[in-house]
């Protein structure tokens, strides 16, 4: 999981940088920045403990476990791509505070577990 995640984050950051540069050129502004792409920690931990761990325990086959993980990630990607078309609609009907709640929950969990 780690090498693939590192490569994915690297290429995601390159895409966000390219998008920011394109927006800066298009708008003529110099204060445009790229949002850094990072790990979705709760999903990463959830994948390890809810998918990969049980799959390995049930099969004792690391290759099959890897295949199950890849199939799961592919299905997650399909759902995220399909859901991305409804982002504007979700932003209109859900208050901003409600949309930021999951981020605040992750920060709270990280600070408690990290001892900060």
Backbone torsions as a table, in degrees:
resi	resn	phi	psi	omega
1	UNK	NA	-37.4	-172.3
2	UNK	-66.2	-50.2	-179.8
3	UNK	-62.0	-41.1	179.0
4	UNK	-64.5	-39.2	178.3
5	UNK	-65.2	-43.0	179.6
6	UNK	-61.2	-43.4	179.3
7	UNK	-65.9	-42.9	179.4
8	UNK	-62.1	-43.0	178.8
9	UNK	-66.0	-41.8	179.4
10	UNK	-59.3	-51.1	-179.1
11	UNK	-68.1	-34.4	175.2
12	UNK	-62.8	-41.2	176.7
13	UNK	-64.4	-38.2	176.9
14	UNK	-62.7	-41.6	179.2
15	UNK	-64.6	-45.0	178.4
16	UNK	-62.7	-38.0	177.5
17	UNK	-64.1	-44.7	178.2
18	UNK	-60.7	-42.3	178.7
19	UNK	-63.9	-39.1	178.8
20	UNK	-66.4	-42.5	177.9
21	UNK	-63.2	-40.5	178.7
22	UNK	-63.8	-43.0	177.8
23	UNK	-65.2	-40.5	179.2
24	UNK	-62.0	-43.0	177.8
25	UNK	-65.1	-42.2	-176.4
26	UNK	-66.8	-40.1	-176.6
27	UNK	-93.7	-14.0	-178.6
28	UNK	75.2	15.3	-179.5
29	UNK	-95.4	150.7	178.2
30	UNK	-108.2	0.5	-176.8
31	UNK	-105.0	23.6	178.9
32	UNK	-86.2	134.0	177.8
33	UNK	-125.9	163.5	177.8
34	UNK	-97.6	135.5	175.0
35	UNK	-74.3	125.8	-179.8
36	UNK	-69.1	139.0	176.6
37	UNK	-90.1	132.7	179.7
38	UNK	-134.9	-173.6	-179.5
39	UNK	-78.8	145.7	170.6
40	UNK	-91.8	85.7	-170.9
41	UNK	-56.4	-47.6	179.8
42	UNK	-58.8	-39.8	178.8
43	UNK	-69.4	-37.4	179.1
44	UNK	-63.4	-45.7	178.2
45	UNK	-66.3	-41.6	178.8
46	UNK	-61.9	-40.4	178.3
47	UNK	-63.0	-42.4	-179.1
48	UNK	-65.8	-45.4	-174.2
49	UNK	-88.6	-25.5	-176.6
50	UNK	-101.2	-18.7	-178.0
51	UNK	-119.4	-61.8	-173.2
52	UNK	-66.9	-45.7	179.8
53	UNK	-59.6	-55.3	178.9
54	UNK	-61.1	-35.9	179.1
55	UNK	-64.3	-42.6	179.8
56	UNK	-68.1	-41.6	178.8
57	UNK	-61.7	-40.5	-177.9
58	UNK	-72.5	-35.2	-172.9
59	UNK	-107.0	-26.6	-173.7
60	UNK	56.4	25.4	-179.4
61	UNK	-120.1	107.0	-177.2
62	UNK	-64.3	-32.9	-179.7
63	UNK	-69.4	-45.0	177.4
64	UNK	-63.6	-38.3	177.1
65	UNK	-61.6	-43.3	177.5
66	UNK	-61.5	-42.8	179.9
67	UNK	-63.9	-39.8	177.1
68	UNK	-63.7	-42.0	177.5
69	UNK	-61.7	-43.8	179.1
70	UNK	-65.1	-40.9	177.9
71	UNK	-63.6	-39.7	178.7
72	UNK	-64.0	-45.9	179.1
73	UNK	-63.2	-38.1	177.5
74	UNK	-62.6	-45.6	179.9
75	UNK	-64.6	-38.7	176.7
76	UNK	-61.0	-42.9	178.5
77	UNK	-61.1	-42.6	178.7
78	UNK	-61.8	-44.7	179.3
79	UNK	-63.7	-42.5	-179.8
80	UNK	-65.1	-40.3	178.1
81	UNK	-64.4	-44.7	178.7
82	UNK	-62.9	-41.8	-178.5
83	UNK	-70.9	-24.4	-177.4
84	UNK	-62.5	-25.3	179.3
85	UNK	-72.0	-13.2	-179.2
86	UNK	-105.9	9.1	-177.1
87	UNK	-59.2	-46.9	179.6
88	UNK	-61.6	-41.2	178.6
89	UNK	-63.5	-44.2	179.0
90	UNK	-62.9	-41.4	178.9
91	UNK	-62.7	-33.3	180.0
92	UNK	-74.0	-35.5	-173.1
93	UNK	-95.2	-18.2	-178.9
94	UNK	-109.6	129.9	178.3
95	UNK	-59.4	149.8	-178.1
96	UNK	-55.3	-40.5	-179.8
97	UNK	-60.0	-36.2	178.0
98	UNK	-68.8	-34.7	178.9
99	UNK	-72.4	-29.6	-178.5
100	UNK	-88.0	-6.0	-177.7
101	UNK	-60.3	-39.8	-179.3
102	UNK	-67.3	-35.1	177.5
103	UNK	-66.6	-43.5	179.2
104	UNK	-63.4	-38.4	178.3
105	UNK	-64.0	-39.8	178.0
106	UNK	-65.4	-42.1	-179.9
107	UNK	-64.2	-39.3	179.8
108	UNK	-64.7	-46.0	179.7
109	UNK	-63.1	-40.5	-179.7
110	UNK	-66.5	-41.0	-177.8
111	UNK	-69.6	-33.7	178.3
112	UNK	-70.6	-44.7	-177.6
113	UNK	-72.7	-27.9	-179.4
114	UNK	-86.9	-9.8	179.2
115	UNK	81.7	16.9	178.7
116	UNK	-83.6	NA	NA
